[in-house]
Amino acid sequence: MQLTRAKIGFRMIEDADRAFLFDLYASTRDWEFQQTSWTEADWRDFLQGQFAAQDLHYQRAFPNAIRRIIQIDGRDIGRLYLDRQDDCLRIIELSLIPDARGRGIGTDLLRSLMNEAHGGKVPVRLHVEKHSPALNLYRRHGFRAVSDAGHHVAMEWMPNTGPREI
């Protein structure tokens, strides 16, 4: 029996995707909810405001960013917001639904972006929450902390300084 590799694809974000994008955002913050005594309803209300604020910030700070839904075999599994700037490739958002995590999909996407940056001889830059499980993914791939911004860490990967095999 031959195993086939799942096909990763991207599609434009539509208005109908708002609920999916909110649920995805909420899933990336589940680890924080476990540390609170809030009710689930209070937590969701809080996250609605946080999600709206994040979305507005991304639109204003990165008006030229590419915003896509990540799909695997045609199924929506995540989001990628990317800003190709003259001096870097900026990952604004890379997140996957819980059942897509830990399967190498994030690694494949990250390596692809690192290869693009390597070809353009520019760094890959991003911000990640200090306690986010994603921090380990970036460290494993040669990203280093370049500044501390409150609850977030600014990280950077430089071409020729990351893993040999990207």
Buried (B, 14 or more C-beta within 10 A) or exposed (E): EEEEEBEBEBEEBEEEBEEBBBEBBBBBBEEBBEEEEEEEEEBBEBBEEEBEEBBEEBEEEBEEBEBBBBBBEEEBBBBBBBBBEEEBBBBBBBBBBEEBBEEEBBEEBBBEBBEBBBEEEBBBBBBBBEEBEBBEBBEEBBBBBEEEEEEBBBBBBBBEEBEEEB
